[in-house]
Amino acid sequence: MPLAFIPSPTTGVIHLGPLPLRAYAACILLGILVAVRIGDRRWVARGGQKGTMADVAASAVPAGLVGARLYHVITSPDLYLKHPVDALYVWHGGLGIWGGVLGGALGAWFVLRRRGISFLAFADALAPALPVAQAIGRFGNYFNQELFGRPTTLPWGLEIDPSHRPPGYGTFSTFHPTFLYEALWDLGVAGLVIWADRRWQLGKGRAFALYVAAYCVGRGWIEALRIDDANHFLGIRLNDYVSGAVFLAAVIYLLVRRGSGPDGVVAAEPTDVSSEA
């Protein structure tokens, strides 16, 4: 008998009068703030202006959230066919990482293009910050008691309330804490990108590609543990196919651009952007 399990929170919402403060949203917001902080320091170290990361985030973050939600809804349509309005309830959980990356990238590209800043250089500066943000955001799943793995009796098993257990698992009480597995993996990915960037001075989008490839490896085995509803094709979760395709694309990019050298100091940014307002 294990000495202890990981308890789940009794609620993911704190009410301040009529105002609900949702832990899921707080985790997402905290992750964004930390990512902006890390990314801004790396951007300045590469010759960029302080504050640019926050300016770009003002457009990239909303676009990323929309993309993440659309990806989740498109890949899990059965959850919303009977109650389509539920697709708007983001605080209940359900953000797809690849939709978020694509949406955020498009939002960032739009702003960077107007400012004449290299998108690849910017992505490399942000590369280790993204998995840190993902690690923090995963704790939102913990507060929502969602996206956990198969039943387990390991000491670090996650206790799940009966109301949150999927059909067929009502007699099990502890499950693999996949939110924690992914959070730890994401922090490892961030460390890998920082180490590799310092050693080989990755540029031309290679730091970002390394982040994508390393994240996909972890996402593959973590998806294999999860038991939440998901679309399958030939017995494999759709997210695994997407991660596999993205992993191959990232590895090919790394191979093609190997030896291309660092970006060096980024091009000077305009000091007066009032005309863009």
N, C-alpha and C positions, 0 to 999 in steps of 0.2 A: 504494500500500500504506500503510495507516494506521500512524502511528508507534507507537501503543499502543492496547490495548483495556482494558476493565475486567475484571480477573481475578475469578473466583468463588472463594470460600473452599473449601478442600479438605474441610472438615467443618463442621458446624453444632453439634457437640457436643464439650465438653471434659469428660473424666472425672477426677474427684477421688476416686481409689480406686473404690469401687463406685457413687459418686454421679455421675450424668450431669448436666451443666449445659448446657442447650439454649439456643442463641443466640436462637431464635425466641421462646421464653418470656421470655428476658431483655429482648428488645426491647419486647415487650408490657408487661412490668412497668415498665421504664424510662419508657415513654410514659405510663403511668398515673400514676406518681409526678410526672413533670413537669407533667402536666395538672392534678393536684391542687394543685401548688404555684402554678401560674399562676392557676387558678380561685379559689384561696383569697385571693390578693392582690386580685383584682378584686372578690370578694365583700365583703371587708373595706372596700375603697374605696367600695363602694356602701352601706355602713352595716351590713353583717352582722357576725357574730361570727367571730373567727379560729378555725379548726379545724372549722367546720361542713362545709366541702367534704370533708374527710377522713372525717367521720362519715357523710355521705351516700354517699361512694364505697364504704364498707364493704359497703353493700347494693347499690348501683348497678353496681359492677364485676362481681361474680359473676353478677348477673342479665344484664348486658350480654354477658358471655362465653358464657353459656348461649344467649341469643338469637342471638348471632353464629354459634355452631356449628349451631344448629337451622336457621337460614336457609341456611347453606352446604349442609347435608345435604339439606334439602328441595329446593333448587334444583339440586343435583347428585346425584340419587339413584343414577344408574348407577355412581358410584364406590363405593357401599356395598352394593349388592344382593347381591353374592357374598360379601362379607366385612363384615357389618353391625357387627361389633365395632370395626372400624376407625373408625367414627364417633366413638368415644370418644378416639381418639388425637389430641388437639388439637395436641400438639407437632409433628405432622407437617405442620401448616399447614391452612388452611381455616376462615377466620372471615369471615362476611358482614357488611359494615359496617352495612347497614340493619337486620339482625336485632340487631346490637349496640346501635345507637342506640335501637331500640324497647325492647329488654330493659332497657337501662340507664335509659331514661326512666321505665319502669314502676317499677323499683327505687327510683329517686330520688323519684318522685312519692309512693310509699308513705311514705317517711321524712319528706319535706317536709310532707305532709298532716298527719301526726301532730304535727309541730312548729308547724304554723300558718304556714309560710313559703310565699311566693309561688313557685310552680313556674316561671312565666315569668321572673321576676326572677332566679331561680337559673340558669335555662338561658341567659339573656343573659350572666351573669357567666362562665359556663363556655364560651361559644361559641368564642372564639379558642383556648382550651386544647385543645379536641377535635381540630382539624386538626393541631396540633403533636404530639399523642399519636399520631395516625394516621401522620404523617411518620416518627416514630421507629419505630413498629411495622412499617412497610413494609420496613425493613431486615431483618426476620425472613424475608421472602420471598427476600431476597438470600442469606442464609445457607443457606436451604433449596433454592436454585436452582429457584425455582418462579414461576409467574405472570409470565413474561417475554413480550416481544412478538415480532413477526415478525423473520426474519433481517435483518441489516443489516451493512454494512461501514463504517459511520460510525466516527469515531475513538473515540466513547464506547460502542461496541458491547460488550455483556456476554458474556464467554466462558462457555459452558455445557458441562459435562462430557457426554460421549456418553450416559451412563446416565440423564441428566435431560432429554434431548431427546425431544419427543413423536414418535410415529410419523409418518414422512414427512419429518422434518427431520434425520435422522441425518447427512446430508452437510454441514450447516451448523454452524458453530462459534460464531458471534457473533450476538447477538439484541438487540433494543431493550430497554434496562433500564427497563421500565415501573415497577419499584419506585422508581427514582430520579426518573422523571418525576412520579409521584404525590407523592413526598415533597416535591419542590420546589414542586409546585402547592399542596399542603396548607399549606406555610409561607407561600406567597403569599396564600392564603385567610385565614390567621390575621392577616397584616398588613393585609389589606383590612378585616376585621371591626373590628380595633382602630382603624384610621384612621377608618372610617365612624362608629364609636361615639363617638369623640372629637369628630367634626365635628357630628354630628346628635343625639348623646345618645340612641341607640337604646334603646328599652325595650319593654315589653309583648310580649316574645318576638321582636322584630324583629331583634336582633343574631343570635339563633340561626337565624332564618329566612334571614338573609343568608348565614350560614355554610353552611347546607344547599344553598341555590341555587347559590352559587359552587362548592361542592365537586362538585355534580352536573355542572356544565359541564365540569370537568376530567375527571371520571370517564367522561363520554361518549366523548371522543376517546381516552382511554387504553384503555378497553375495546375500541375498534375496532382497536387494535394487538395485543391479546393473542391467543395461539393455544392456550391451555390449553383442556381440555375444558369445555364449558358447554352448557346447554340453549339451543336457538335456537327462535324462532318467526318464521316468514316471513323467515328469513335473518338475523335480528337477535338478539343475545344477550339472554337474559332480564333480565340485570342492567341493560341499557340501557333496557328498558321500565320497570323499577322506578325507575331514576334519573330518567327523563323524567317519570314521574308525580309523584315527590317534588319535582322541580324546579318543576313547574307549581303544586303545592300551596304551596310556599314563596313563589313569586312572587305568587300570589293573596293569600296572607296579608300579604305586605309591602304590596301595593296597598291592601288593605282597612284595614290598620292605619296607613297613612301619616298623618303629622301628629298621631298620638295622644300624642306627647310622651314624655319619659323616665319611668322608674318613680319617680325621686327616691330618697330614703333608704328602704331597706327597713324593714319593720316590725321592731320590737325582738324579738329572739329570747329565749326563756326562758333564764334563767341556770341554772336547776336542772332538769336533765332526768333526774334519778335515778329518777323515777317511771316513766320509759319503759323502764328496763332490764328 
